[in-house]
Amino acid sequence: MAKKNDSDIRVEMASKVRRMHGLFLFVALLVVARLVWVFAISGEIHHNAQKLEKRIFRTDTLYARRGSILARDGSPLATSILRYRVGFDMASEGFDSKELFKEQVDTLSKLLSAYFGDRTAAEYRRKMHAERERRYRIVYRKDTIAYRSEGLFSRFWDMILGEEFKQVPLYDTVRDHTLVDILPHPVDYTQWQTLKKYPILNMSMGMTYNLEPIDQRVYPYGELGRRTLGKVRTNISKEDATNRRGLYGIEYVYREQLEGNNGRTTRQRIAPGFSRMVQRDENIEAVDGQDVITTIDVDIQNLADAALRRHLQSQNAIWGNVMVMDVESGDLLAMVNLGETSAGSGVYAERDEYALTRRHEPGSTFKLAALLALVEDCGMSPSKKYDTNHGRAKTVGPKGPSIIDSHDLGGELALKEAFAQSSNVYFSTAVYEHYKNDPQRYVKFLSENLHLDRTVGLEQMGELQSNLNDYKKGGKAYWSTHVLPNMGYGYTIELSPVQTLTLYNAVANRGKMVAPRLIREIRRDGDATEEFPVRVLVDKICSDRTLDIAHECMVETARTGTAALFFRDTTSFRVAAKTGTAQYVQGVRRGDGYYYGSMVVYFPAEKPKYTIMTGVLTRRGRGGSLYGAGLAGPVMREIVYNIYYRDSEWHRELAESDVEHYPTKVKGGNIAAVRKVADSYSPRVSFDERDGWGVVKVDSLKNVDIKSIPTDGVMPNVVGMGLRDALFMLESRGLKVRFTGSGTVVRQSLPAGHRIRQGESVSITLK
C-alpha cells in the first residue's frame, strides 16, 4: 500500500479542521439562537426571575395595634399588649440528629413543665416527639418548570398563547415545615426573656422555631363591665352584622375607630429562618387604632357591681342591672348587667345589656310620668284626693280593670301621700278621670314633653324603643277599657330601664332632659379626633312648679314612703326616690310569677349630682322579696352611701395645726356614746346619768354638760340631737314624727315636758 504523501495528509487535516470549524460554528449559532430566543422571544428569564424573587423576597403584613377603651380618668378598661407566639418547626434541619433532639427535648420538657405548670414533663416530651414524627413525611407539589411542548414552533406558539410552561408533580421534600404550638399560650416580653435561655429556644440547634409577635386583647378589670365593653371579632359576615349575632358593646360599635389600618412590608431572605426588612415604594406603614374614652368611673362601676352581685346571690334572683348617671352631663358613670350563668346556680356574669335590651312594663316608677302629666298637662291640684278603698279592689271606669293596692293605705289620699305610698288605685283613677275623653292627649304629653316614644341615643348599643308609638295609632285595638287605667300605674306601656332613668334624671336636672352619654371622645396619640358633647333631648319637660311638686313627692317617698326603710335615717344628706314593682311577662306568661322590682334615686335632694337606677328580676318561690323596695333597696342604699362618702366635694378637709381645737357644738343622744366622744375632744365633761338619753350644752370654755331626758311619758327636749336619735326618742314614745331640713334639731312643735298622748303628731325642724 502506498504511503500517503504530505500533500494528502495536509488535505485530510484541512478537511477535518473545516469539519470541526463548521461544527463549532454550528454550535455557536445554536448558542446565539438560544440566547436570542431566551432574551428576545421567550419569557423564561422573566419567569425564573420572578420565581427567584418570590423565594428571596416576601411581603409581610404589618398589623395595626388595636386602640384602647379607657375610663373617664384614662385608666384602661380594654387594651392590647404585645405577646409572642412560639411556633416550632419540627421538620427543621436542626432536629435531624435524633440523639441530640431527644436529649434537648428531655431538658426543655422539664423546664416548660416547671415554668407553666399546665402539664407534666412527660406530656411535653410525648407531644414534641409525636409532632416530629408527623412532620417527616413525603410531600409532592406542582411546579411550573417544565415546557408545555418540546418543538421550537410549538413552544413559540405556546408562548404567544401564554401557555409556555405547565405544572408537573415534583418530589420536593420529606419535611413539613408547618409551625406547631408547643407552649400553652402566647407569652409576654418578660416571660420570653426567661424562656429564650432554655435549650432549643436559645438557638442551640439552629433556627428551629418562629417567633411571631401578636397583638392580644386584655381586660385589666376582668369581667367588670364586659357586656358594655363588648367583644372583639374580626371577619364579621354581612349576615352577622345585620342581625348583630354575637356582636355587642363598644368593641363592636366603634370597631372601625379601634381597629386602625394594617400595613405591609417587604422582607429579604438571608439564610434559612433569617430575613431583614427592605425599603420599597410599595411598603405601607401600619396605622394604629384610636382610643375610645368612655364616661365609666371605675370605682363606681366596681362598687355597683359588687353590691348588685351580693344582693342577687342573697335574693336568688335571675338578673339585675344598675346604672349611675351624672345629673348635669348625663354621663353613665356605671352600667352593670348581671345574670345567672345557669338557672339556680347562684353564679352571675355580664350576660346581656339588661338596662338597654329589656323593654317591659316598668310598674310604679312610671307614676312619676303620670304625676307630671296630671299636674302639668291637666292642672290637677296636689291636694286633690281620691278614694283608695282601704286596700280592697276597685274597678276603674265602666268595664275597666280591677285595681288594688299592695296594702291598706286608708281611704282618701292626696297626691304626695299617694305617690310616697305608691297607690295604684290613686294614679289609675286620676289618669282615667282626666284623660278618659281624650286618651291620645295623655300619649301626646308622654311623647312630646317626656320623650318616652323614642330612644335616648343608645340604639347601637342595643337600646329598644318603647311601645308608645303603638298607641299613637289609636283605634279600638289599642284603646280598650283597660288600657288607660293600667297606663296610670305603669302597665300596658313598655320602656327600657335606661329610658326610665333618663326621665328621673330630667327631674333632678330641673327639667332639662339630657341624653345618657357613654362615650366622651375618640383620641389618637392623646389628641381628640372626635368629641361627643352633652346632647339635650328636651329643654324643659315641665314648669318649675310641677318640678317642685314632683321633687317633694320623691323626697317624701324616701322619708316616709316605700323607700323609707333604706333612707329614713339618712341624716348627712337627703335622698329623692321612687320604687316600682311589676309583673314581668316578656317571653313568659303573666301567671308564671316573674316580678321586676326597681328603684330610682337622685341625691343629694337639695342639689342633685347623681341619679341611680337599680332593677332586679326574680320569680315567686325563689325565696327573696317580690317588691321593688326589697329587691332594689339594699343595693341602692349601699351604692348611695358609698358614693356620698367617697366624694370629697361633700366633705371639708381639716387643716393641720399645732393648736388644740375643741368642738363648739355636740349633738345630744345616747349618753354613753356622747361621753365617749366628748372625753376625747373636750377639756371637761359633766353628766347627771351615766346611761340613757340626754341633751348637751357646750359652754364658752368648751366644757360639755350632759342632762338626762326624763322617760315618764312626757315630751323630751330633742333640740340639739341628730335626726336618727331624735326619731328614736320620739317614735319610741308613740309619737308620729314629721321633719324638715337636715343636720341638727333646732325646733320642736311640742314643748319639752308636754304630756304625750299615744299617736300624737310632732314636727321637728333640722338645720
Secondary structure, DSSP 8 states (H G I E B T S, - for coil): -----HHHHHHHHHHHHHHHHHHHHHHHHHHHHHHHIIIII--HHHHHHHHHHHHHEEEEEE------EE-TTS-EEEEEEEEEEEEE-TT-GGG--HHHHHHHHHHHHHHHHHHH-SS-HHHHHHHHHHHHHHHEEEEEEEEEEEES--SHHHHHHHHHTT--EEEEEEEEEEE----EE-SSS-B-HHHHHHHTTSTTTTSTTSS-EEEEEEEEEE-TTTTTTHHHH-----S--HHHHHHTTT--HHHHHTHHHHH-B-EEEEEEEEETTEEEEE--TT-B--B---EEEE---HHHHHHHHHHHHHHHHHHT-SEEEEEEEETTT-BEEEEEEEEESSTT---EE--S-HHHH--B--GGGGHHHHHHIIIIIS---TT--EE-GGGS-EE-STT--EE--SS---SEE-HHHHHHTT-HHHHHHHHHHHHTT-HHHHHHHHHHTT-TTS--S-GGGT----SHHHHHT-STTT--TTHHHHHTTT-S--B-HHHHHHHHHHHHTTT-EE--B-EEEEEETTEEEEE----EEES-SS-HHHHHHHHHHHHHHHHTSTTHHHHTT--SS--EEEEEEEE--TTS-GGG-EEEEEEEEEESSSS--EEEEEEEEEETTSSS--SHHHHHHHHHHHHHHHHHHH-GGGS------SS----S---BEEHHHHHHHHHHH-S-EEES-SSSEEEEEE-TT--EEEEE---SSB----TTBBHHHHHHHHHTTT-EEEEESSSBEEEESS-TT-B--TT-EEEEEE-
